[in-house]
Amino acid sequence: MPGKTSTQLSGYSYPLSPSGGSSMITPPPWHFSGNMLWIEYAVDREAAQAFLPDGLVLSHGDLTAAAVFSEWEWCSADARESSDPVSCQFSEFQIVLACEHQGRPVARCPYAWVDSATSLSRGWIQGMPKQFGSVHLTRMFPVGRAGGRRRPGAHLSGSLGVHDRRFASATIALQQTEESVPLLARVPLVHSQLVSQWTGEESTGSRLITSRVSGVEFGDVWSGTAELEFDRETIRARDGDLLSLLPLETGRGYSFAYAETLEGGGYLD
């Protein structure tokens, strides 16, 4: 009988192929540029701590959580995606908690939604808990009356829909410029590398991981009063645990442009 032909399949992510060029995700570095709306809020401290893995402790203070609406343009090292906008754009919504690891300020993202399969898959590689959602922000334009601009009195909004149902919405009425965004200064984000059991032989559990970030840039940071709403009944029907992270009180909102490069990751513990 003729011998079996062996094919070596490769790739940074699925799908694997003989050349490795079919992978949905390219190897890092990954470059990101985008616009962000941050709304800080107070959360039930006991509930928030329950969402933190061992080794992380919720930070002191009143406003230890944030709802984050973002729209992104991204590219890999050779910027091949830039010629095809549908492959390099996505929008995102995150809940972020300010916490500490061995006294070091860090942050944790217990929930995230994105509108791109590539972003979702890349997030799982990083340990981010991304799900599919529909995220929209006021678009920024330098001309005309229809688009958003960062200036006193401007109103900028964001919304999150999950399974065609409104989950969250926010509006910021801009007032003044700021030096920084308090909670965003708590970098890096700490995620969990999770191995799900399938064969019954995996070493299950998770380890704390974080990303190596370079090339961080901020545009002008504007702040103002903020309104933040979650549809509690819709969320209750989808994920009762998420209810415990909803706002007790809403703080300031922030709008700014942001850029960074993700170089890769490493273990925190």
C-alpha positions in Angstrom: 0.0 0.0 0.0 1.3 3.5 -0.7 2.3 5.5 2.3 0.1 8.2 3.7 1.1 11.8 2.8 1.7 13.9 5.9 0.7 17.6 5.7 2.1 20.1 8.2 -0.5 22.7 9.0 0.4 26.0 10.6 -0.9 29.4 11.5 -1.0 31.9 14.4 -4.8 31.2 14.9 -7.5 29.1 13.2 -8.0 28.2 10.4 -4.8 26.3 10.0 -3.4 25.8 6.4 -0.3 24.5 4.7 1.2 28.0 4.4 -0.3 29.4 7.6 -1.7 32.3 5.6 -5.4 31.4 6.3 -5.2 32.4 10.0 -8.0 34.8 11.0 -5.6 36.6 13.4 -2.1 37.8 12.4 0.7 37.6 15.0 1.3 40.7 17.1 2.2 43.5 17.1 -1.3 44.9 16.6 -1.7 48.7 16.2 -4.9 50.5 17.3 -6.2 54.0 16.9 -9.7 55.1 18.0 -12.2 57.3 19.7 -13.4 56.5 23.2 -16.2 57.5 25.6 -15.5 56.7 29.3 -18.2 57.0 32.0 -17.0 56.4 35.5 -19.4 55.1 38.0 -19.8 53.7 41.5 -20.5 50.0 41.9 -21.4 47.7 44.7 -18.0 46.9 46.2 -18.8 43.4 47.4 -20.3 42.5 44.0 -17.3 43.9 42.1 -14.8 42.0 44.3 -16.6 38.8 43.5 -15.8 39.4 39.8 -12.0 39.6 40.6 -9.9 36.5 40.6 -7.5 35.6 43.4 -4.7 38.1 43.4 -6.7 41.2 42.5 -8.3 43.5 45.0 -10.8 46.3 44.2 -9.3 49.7 44.6 -10.4 52.2 47.3 -12.6 55.1 46.3 -16.1 55.7 45.1 -15.8 55.6 41.3 -14.1 52.2 40.8 -15.9 51.2 37.6 -16.3 52.5 34.1 -18.5 51.9 31.0 -16.4 52.3 27.9 -17.7 52.8 24.3 -15.0 52.7 21.6 -14.6 52.6 17.9 -11.3 51.4 16.4 -9.2 51.2 13.4 -6.4 48.5 13.6 -3.7 47.0 11.5 -1.0 44.3 11.9 2.7 45.0 11.4 2.6 45.3 7.6 -0.7 47.3 7.7 -2.2 44.9 5.1 -5.7 45.5 6.6 -5.7 49.2 5.9 -6.6 48.8 2.3 -9.8 46.9 3.2 -11.7 49.0 5.8 -14.2 46.2 6.6 -11.4 44.1 8.0 -9.7 46.8 10.1 -12.6 48.5 11.8 -14.7 47.5 14.9 -16.6 48.9 17.8 -16.4 47.8 21.4 -18.1 48.2 24.8 -16.4 47.3 28.0 -17.0 47.3 31.7 -13.7 48.1 33.5 -13.0 47.8 37.3 -10.1 49.6 39.0 -8.1 47.2 41.2 -4.7 46.3 42.5 -2.3 43.4 42.2 0.3 43.3 45.0 -0.2 47.0 45.6 0.2 47.9 41.9 -2.6 49.7 40.2 -4.2 47.6 37.4 -7.6 47.2 35.9 -9.9 44.3 35.1 -12.5 43.9 32.3 -15.2 41.4 33.4 -17.4 42.0 30.3 -16.8 43.2 26.8 -18.8 43.2 23.5 -17.5 43.7 20.0 -19.1 43.7 16.5 -16.3 41.9 14.7 -15.4 38.2 14.7 -11.7 39.1 14.3 -11.8 41.3 17.3 -13.6 38.7 19.3 -11.1 35.9 18.4 -8.1 38.2 19.1 -9.6 39.1 22.5 -9.9 35.5 23.5 -6.2 35.1 22.7 -5.5 37.9 25.1 -7.9 36.5 27.7 -10.5 39.1 27.2 -14.1 38.0 27.8 -15.5 39.3 24.5 -19.0 38.6 23.2 -20.8 39.8 20.1 -22.8 43.0 20.4 -23.8 46.1 18.4 -21.9 49.2 19.5 -22.4 52.7 18.1 -20.8 56.1 19.0 -21.4 59.6 17.8 -19.1 60.0 14.8 -16.5 62.7 15.0 -16.2 65.1 12.0 -14.4 68.5 11.8 -17.1 70.1 9.7 -20.9 70.5 9.7 -23.5 70.4 12.3 -24.5 66.7 12.2 -21.2 65.1 13.5 -19.7 65.3 16.9 -16.9 67.6 18.0 -15.0 68.0 21.3 -15.9 71.5 22.5 -17.9 73.0 25.3 -21.6 72.1 25.2 -21.2 69.2 22.7 -23.2 66.1 23.4 -21.6 62.7 22.5 -23.5 59.4 22.9 -22.9 55.7 22.7 -25.1 52.6 22.8 -24.8 48.8 23.2 -27.2 46.3 21.8 -27.0 42.5 22.4 -29.1 40.1 20.4 -31.1 43.1 18.9 -31.9 44.4 22.4 -30.7 47.6 24.0 -28.3 46.9 26.9 -26.7 50.2 27.6 -26.6 53.8 26.5 -24.8 56.9 27.6 -24.5 60.7 26.8 -21.7 63.1 27.8 -22.2 66.8 27.8 -18.7 68.2 27.4 -17.5 71.0 29.6 -13.7 71.2 29.8 -10.3 69.7 29.0 -8.5 67.4 31.4 -4.9 66.2 31.8 -5.9 62.5 31.9 -8.7 60.0 32.5 -8.3 58.8 36.1 -9.3 55.1 35.7 -7.5 54.7 32.3 -4.3 55.5 34.1 -4.6 52.2 35.9 -2.9 50.1 33.3 -2.3 47.3 32.4 -5.6 45.4 32.1 -5.3 42.0 33.7 -7.1 39.1 32.0 -7.5 35.4 32.6 -6.0 32.8 30.3 -8.7 30.1 30.3 -8.4 26.5 29.2 -11.8 24.9 28.8 -12.1 21.1 29.3 -12.9 19.1 26.2 -10.9 15.9 26.2 -11.0 15.5 29.9 -7.2 15.6 30.1 -6.7 19.4 30.0 -5.2 21.2 33.0 -8.2 23.4 33.6 -8.3 26.7 35.5 -6.8 30.0 34.6 -3.8 32.2 35.0 -3.6 36.0 35.2 -2.1 37.5 32.0 -1.6 41.0 30.7 -0.5 42.7 27.6 2.8 44.4 26.7 1.7 47.8 25.4 3.8 50.5 23.5 3.2 53.6 21.5 0.4 54.9 23.8 -0.9 58.3 22.5 -3.8 60.5 23.7 -5.6 63.2 21.9 -7.1 66.1 23.8 -9.1 64.7 26.7 -12.5 66.4 27.4 -14.8 65.7 30.3 -18.3 66.6 31.3 -21.5 65.5 33.0 -22.7 62.0 32.0 -25.8 60.0 31.8 -25.5 56.2 31.9 -28.4 53.8 31.6 -28.6 50.0 31.5 -31.8 48.1 30.6 -32.1 46.0 33.8 -35.0 43.8 32.6 -33.3 42.9 29.4 -30.0 42.2 31.2 -31.8 40.2 33.9 -33.2 37.9 31.1 -29.7 37.4 29.6 -27.2 37.4 32.4 -28.3 37.9 36.0 -24.7 38.2 37.3 -24.1 41.3 35.2 -26.9 43.1 37.2 -24.6 43.3 40.2 -22.1 45.4 38.3 -24.6 48.1 37.2 -24.1 51.7 38.5 -25.1 52.9 41.9 -24.0 56.4 41.0 -22.7 58.0 37.7 -19.6 60.2 37.8 -17.9 62.1 35.0 -17.7 61.2 31.4 -14.6 61.6 29.1 -14.1 61.7 25.4 -10.8 61.4 23.7 -8.8 59.8 20.9 -6.4 57.1 21.8 -3.8 54.9 20.2 -1.6 51.9 21.3 0.3 48.9 20.1 -0.1 45.5 21.6 3.2 43.7 21.4 2.2 40.4 23.1 1.4 39.2 26.6 2.9 37.8 29.7 2.0 36.1 33.0 1.3 38.3 36.0 1.7 35.7 38.7 
